[in-house]
Amino acid sequence: MSMPQPERKARSASSRGVSTTPRQYTVRTRASQSTAAHDAPAACSAQPQGHAADFSAYRGWRMLLNPIWCYHGFALCVFMLMVFGLVMVFSSSSVSMVAVGATPWSQALDQAKFCIIGLVAFAVALALPYRVYAKLCMPLVAMAGFMQLLTLTPLGVEVNGNKGWINLGFATFQPAELVKFVLCITLPKLLVEVGKRHERGAPTHVKDYLWPFGTYGALLVLVLAGRDLGTTMILVFIGLVAFCFSDFPRKWLGALAVGLAGACVLFAIMSPNRMRRILATYQGCSASDMQDACYQATHAKYALASGGFLGVGLGNSREKWNYLPEAHNDFIYAIIGEETGFVGAVLVLVLFAVIAWCMIVVALRTPNRYTSMALLCFTVWIVGQALVNIAVVVGILPVMGVPLPFVSAGGSSLILCLAAAGASMSMMRSQPQIAAERQRS
């Protein structure tokens, strides 16, 4: 006796292990897809089981691609660099502090205070949702521009030829560090807004980018006015990355890169002092340069060379005995290489490499375009500045006064870098798997 046709089909499907439960399909419009992409954390919290199943794909070396691992690994590397920097600031500054009549640990105590303030800034930046940064970016642009403008007034303080500090009475502050932070959260927001207009069918015009260009150019010119070539280079890198990963037309991108590079070259050749340092770096040092343009770079190489594989030991540096200027600041990497050797110098490079890897992995796996672009900008700032600093110390680039993030002595750089780390982790939370993990915990 033959069974009814529907029942036969159901039993046949069951025998093959195929679920016969009716599926429900949802039609999603373009607008709803966009909303879902920008509200990824909410979607993740609604489906934690699905994302939990995704974690099983990260086995072996693929664990390095796990956003959760990157989220926590980033924080660990930042705090390791900060603590290591505090130790090295004490070691590299003790002699110079005694030479000026202070206690050996006075610079280290100041750095410890900056660490505490920086950790508060980190906590505040981490607590702010990423949407708040998009709303606060323009007021922050006005504040950063105003403070950078103050460096050109009698309140400005000139250090080593760069007039990039302002005297607050109780301390000095470098507004260019705030400019870096502001550009990392502002340029992505302005460029994403332009991209949204193009997605709605609006044609591409040069005038669409006047607001991003105007904001970026105004802050860049103010920093240039302070004669700070190192910070200008970092701002150029941030701008190029922001425009490259936006909907900015590729035919204009090359012209932008050439224009920014040309501005840096023109800025360099207009200063005789900078030209001496550049020529000394790439054409060799004359006898007179050894006591002038090449002095700092030469003693940095002496420090690295004397460190060997394991170093001479913490506190045993010879170059910090007033031979190497700025040993606790821009050239602290040379003291790291001398006292901890090749092992310590490579460890610092590895920590910055892990930071770069973690930020890029999360940025490329984040559906929110704003947070993705902002993370890439923060990466260029922190890791790019570290590479520039190290390149100066080893003699690849001329001396330009760029501190090593999280490590060099100085409050402005440390506090703003820790704030950038907190903002980066806040934006990492828009990544679906990180949001799901936080929801479960």
C-alpha positions in Angstrom: 0.0 0.0 0.0 1.6 3.3 -1.1 2.0 6.1 1.5 0.7 9.6 0.7 3.2 11.7 -1.2 3.8 14.4 1.4 4.6 11.9 4.1 7.0 10.0 1.8 8.9 13.2 1.1 9.1 14.0 4.8 10.4 10.5 5.6 12.9 10.7 2.8 14.3 14.0 4.0 14.5 12.6 7.5 16.4 9.6 6.4 19.1 11.9 4.8 19.5 13.8 8.1 17.9 17.0 6.7 15.8 19.1 9.0 12.2 19.5 7.9 11.5 22.4 10.2 10.0 25.3 8.1 12.4 28.2 7.7 11.5 31.8 8.2 13.0 34.3 5.8 13.2 38.0 6.4 13.4 40.5 3.6 15.9 43.3 4.5 16.1 46.6 2.8 19.2 48.5 2.1 18.5 50.8 5.0 18.0 48.0 7.4 21.3 46.4 6.3 23.1 49.7 6.9 21.4 50.0 10.3 22.4 46.5 11.2 26.0 47.1 10.2 26.3 50.2 12.3 24.5 48.6 15.3 26.6 45.4 15.3 27.0 45.2 19.1 23.2 45.1 19.6 22.9 42.3 17.0 25.6 40.4 18.7 24.0 40.5 22.1 20.8 39.1 20.5 22.7 36.1 19.1 25.5 35.2 21.5 25.3 31.5 20.7 26.1 32.0 17.0 29.2 34.0 17.8 30.3 31.5 20.4 30.2 28.9 17.7 32.5 31.1 15.6 35.3 31.0 18.2 35.9 27.3 17.4 37.4 28.4 14.0 40.3 30.0 15.8 42.6 27.1 16.5 46.4 26.9 16.2 48.0 29.9 14.5 44.5 31.2 13.6 44.2 32.2 17.3 46.2 35.3 16.1 43.1 36.3 14.1 40.7 36.0 17.0 39.4 39.5 17.8 39.0 38.6 21.5 42.6 37.6 21.7 43.6 40.8 19.9 41.4 42.9 22.2 43.1 41.6 25.4 46.5 41.3 23.8 46.5 45.0 22.8 45.8 46.1 26.4 48.5 43.8 27.8 51.1 45.2 25.4 50.2 48.8 26.2 50.6 48.3 29.9 53.8 46.3 29.5 55.3 49.2 27.5 54.1 51.7 30.1 55.6 49.8 33.0 58.8 49.1 31.1 59.1 52.8 30.1 58.7 53.9 33.8 61.6 51.6 34.7 63.8 52.9 31.8 63.0 56.5 32.6 64.3 56.1 36.1 67.4 54.3 34.8 68.2 56.8 32.0 67.4 60.0 33.9 69.0 59.4 37.4 72.4 60.9 36.4 71.1 63.9 34.6 68.7 64.7 37.5 71.6 64.7 40.0 73.6 66.9 37.6 70.9 69.6 37.9 70.7 69.3 41.7 67.6 67.1 41.9 67.1 63.7 43.4 67.9 60.7 41.2 64.3 59.6 41.1 62.7 63.0 40.5 62.1 62.4 36.8 60.8 58.9 37.5 58.3 60.3 40.0 57.1 62.8 37.5 56.7 60.0 35.0 54.8 58.0 37.6 52.4 60.9 38.1 51.9 61.1 34.3 51.2 57.4 34.3 48.4 57.8 36.9 46.9 60.7 34.9 47.2 58.7 31.7 45.5 55.7 33.3 42.6 57.9 34.3 42.4 59.2 30.7 42.6 55.6 29.5 39.6 54.6 31.7 37.5 57.6 30.7 38.3 57.0 27.0 37.4 53.3 27.4 34.1 54.1 29.1 32.9 56.4 26.4 30.9 54.6 23.6 32.4 55.0 20.2 29.4 57.0 19.0 30.3 59.7 21.5 33.6 60.3 19.8 31.8 61.0 16.5 29.7 63.6 18.3 32.5 65.3 20.2 35.0 65.4 17.3 34.3 69.0 16.1 34.4 70.6 19.5 37.7 68.8 20.1 38.9 70.1 16.8 38.2 73.7 17.9 39.9 73.1 21.2 43.0 71.5 19.7 43.3 74.2 17.1 43.0 76.9 19.7 45.6 75.3 22.0 48.0 74.8 19.0 47.5 78.5 18.1 48.6 79.5 21.6 52.0 78.1 20.9 52.5 81.1 18.5 51.7 83.6 21.3 53.9 84.7 24.2 52.5 81.6 26.1 54.5 79.4 23.6 57.6 77.7 24.8 60.5 76.9 22.4 62.4 73.7 23.0 65.3 72.6 20.7 64.1 74.9 17.9 60.5 73.7 18.0 57.9 76.1 19.4 55.4 73.5 20.2 54.7 73.8 23.9 52.5 76.2 25.9 53.2 77.2 29.5 50.3 76.4 31.8 52.0 77.8 34.9 52.3 74.5 36.7 53.5 72.5 33.7 54.1 72.7 30.0 51.8 71.0 27.5 52.3 70.0 23.8 49.1 70.6 21.9 50.3 68.6 18.9 49.7 65.4 20.8 46.1 66.4 21.2 46.0 67.3 17.5 47.0 63.7 16.7 44.2 62.3 18.8 41.6 64.7 17.4 42.5 63.9 13.8 42.2 60.1 14.4 38.6 60.5 15.5 37.6 63.4 13.2 38.9 62.6 9.7 37.2 59.1 9.7 33.9 60.7 10.8 34.0 63.4 8.1 35.0 61.0 5.4 32.4 58.4 6.3 29.7 61.1 6.1 30.9 61.9 2.5 30.8 58.2 1.7 27.2 57.9 2.9 26.1 60.7 0.6 27.8 58.9 -2.4 26.1 55.6 -1.4 22.7 57.4 -1.7 23.5 58.2 -5.3 25.1 61.7 -5.0 27.8 62.3 -7.6 31.4 62.8 -6.5 32.6 66.4 -6.5 35.7 68.1 -5.1 33.5 70.3 -2.9 32.4 67.2 -1.0 35.9 66.9 0.5 36.3 70.6 1.4 35.3 70.1 5.0 37.6 67.1 5.6 40.4 68.9 3.8 39.8 72.2 5.5 39.9 70.6 9.0 43.0 68.5 8.3 44.8 71.3 6.5 44.1 73.9 9.2 45.5 71.7 12.0 48.5 70.6 9.8 49.4 74.3 9.1 49.2 75.2 12.8 51.6 72.4 13.6 53.9 73.4 10.8 54.0 76.9 12.1 55.6 75.5 15.3 58.4 74.1 13.2 57.8 70.5 14.4 58.8 68.3 11.5 58.5 65.0 13.4 54.9 65.6 14.4 54.1 66.9 10.9 55.3 63.6 9.4 53.0 61.6 11.8 50.0 63.8 10.9 50.8 63.3 7.2 50.7 59.5 7.7 47.4 59.7 9.6 45.9 61.8 6.8 47.0 59.5 4.0 45.6 56.4 5.8 42.3 58.1 6.5 41.8 59.2 2.9 43.2 55.9 1.5 40.6 53.8 3.3 37.7 56.1 2.6 35.8 56.6 -0.7 38.2 59.3 -1.7 38.8 58.9 -5.5 42.0 57.1 -6.2 42.9 59.4 -9.0 43.1 62.2 -6.5 44.9 60.2 -3.8 48.3 60.2 -5.7 48.1 64.0 -6.0 47.4 64.3 -2.3 50.3 62.1 -1.4 52.7 64.0 -3.6 51.4 67.3 -2.2 51.9 66.3 1.4 55.3 64.8 0.8 56.3 68.0 -1.1 55.2 70.1 1.9 57.4 68.1 4.2 60.4 68.4 1.9 59.9 72.1 1.5 59.5 72.5 5.2 62.8 70.6 5.8 64.9 72.5 3.3 63.7 75.9 4.6 65.6 75.3 7.8 69.4 75.3 7.7 69.6 73.4 10.9 67.4 70.6 9.6 69.3 70.5 6.4 72.6 70.0 8.3 71.1 67.0 10.2 69.7 65.5 7.0 73.0 65.9 5.1 74.9 64.5 8.1 72.6 61.5 8.2 72.8 60.5 4.5 76.2 62.0 3.4 78.3 61.2 6.4 79.7 63.3 9.3 82.6 65.7 9.0 85.0 66.4 11.9 83.0 69.5 12.8 79.7 67.6 12.6 80.8 65.2 15.2 80.3 67.8 17.9 77.2 69.3 16.3 74.8 67.7 13.8 76.0 64.2 14.4 76.7 64.3 18.1 73.4 62.9 19.3 73.0 60.3 16.6 76.6 59.1 17.0 76.3 58.6 20.8 73.0 56.7 20.2 74.9 54.3 18.0 77.6 54.0 20.7 74.9 53.0 23.2 73.4 50.4 20.9 76.8 48.9 20.0 78.0 48.6 23.6 74.8 46.8 24.6 75.6 43.5 22.9 73.2 40.7 23.2 72.0 40.9 26.8 73.1 44.5 27.6 75.3 46.0 30.3 72.5 45.7 32.9 69.8 48.1 34.2 71.4 51.3 35.6 74.8 50.6 34.1 74.6 52.7 31.0 77.6 54.8 30.2 76.0 57.1 27.6 73.5 58.4 30.2 76.4 60.1 32.0 75.6 63.3 30.1 77.1 61.9 26.8 73.7 61.3 25.1 71.3 64.3 25.1 67.7 63.5 25.8 68.6 60.0 27.0 65.3 59.7 28.9 63.2 61.1 26.2 63.5 60.9 22.4 66.6 58.6 22.7 65.5 56.3 25.4 65.5 53.4 22.9 69.3 53.8 22.7 69.5 53.3 26.5 67.2 50.3 26.2 69.5 48.8 23.7 72.6 49.5 25.9 71.2 48.3 29.2 69.0 45.4 28.0 70.9 44.6 24.8 69.6 43.1 21.6 67.0 41.1 23.6 65.4 44.2 25.2 65.5 46.2 22.0 63.8 43.4 20.0 61.2 42.9 22.8 60.1 46.5 22.4 59.8 46.0 18.7 57.7 42.8 19.2 55.3 44.6 21.6 54.7 47.4 19.0 54.3 44.7 16.3 51.7 42.9 18.4 49.9 46.2 19.0 49.8 46.9 15.2 48.7 43.3 14.5 45.8 43.5 17.0 44.6 46.8 15.9 44.6 45.9 12.2 43.0 42.6 12.7 40.1 44.1 14.7 39.8 47.0 12.3 39.5 44.8 9.2 36.9 42.6 11.0 34.7 45.5 12.2 31.6 46.2 10.1 31.3 49.8 11.3 33.3 51.9 8.9 33.9 54.8 11.3 35.5 52.6 14.0 37.4 50.6 11.4 39.0 53.8 9.9 39.6 55.3 13.3 41.4 52.2 14.5 43.7 52.3 11.5 44.5 56.0 12.1 45.3 55.2 15.8 47.6 52.4 14.5 49.5 54.8 12.3 49.9 57.2 15.1 51.1 54.8 17.8 53.1 52.3 15.7 54.2 54.7 13.0 55.6 57.1 15.6 57.4 54.2 17.3 59.0 53.2 14.0 60.0 56.8 13.3 61.6 57.1 16.7 63.5 53.9 16.4 64.6 54.8 12.9 66.1 58.0 14.2 67.9 56.2 17.0 69.5 53.6 14.7 70.4 56.3 12.1 67.9 55.6 9.3 66.2 59.0 9.7 67.7 62.3 10.8 67.0 63.6 14.3 63.6 65.1 14.5 62.4 64.9 18.1 59.7 62.2 18.1 59.1 60.4 21.5 58.7 56.7 21.8 55.0 56.1 22.7 54.3 54.8 26.2 58.0 54.7 27.0 59.7 58.1 26.6 59.5 60.6 29.5 57.0 63.4 29.1 53.4 63.9 30.1 51.8 65.1 26.9 52.8 62.1 24.9 52.1 59.5 27.5 48.7 60.8 28.6 47.4 61.3 25.1 48.8 57.9 23.9 47.0 56.2 26.8 43.9 58.1 26.0 44.3 56.9 22.4 44.6 53.3 23.6 41.4 53.6 25.7 39.6 55.1 22.7 40.9 52.3 20.5 39.6 49.6 22.9 36.2 51.4 23.0 36.0 51.2 19.2 37.2 47.6 19.2 34.0 46.8 21.1 32.0 47.5 18.0 33.5 44.3 16.5 30.7 41.7 16.7 32.6 38.9 18.4 34.1 41.2 21.0 30.7 42.7 21.7 29.2 39.2 22.1 32.0 38.2 24.5 31.5 41.2 26.6 27.7 40.6 26.6 28.2 37.0 27.9 30.7 38.1 30.6 
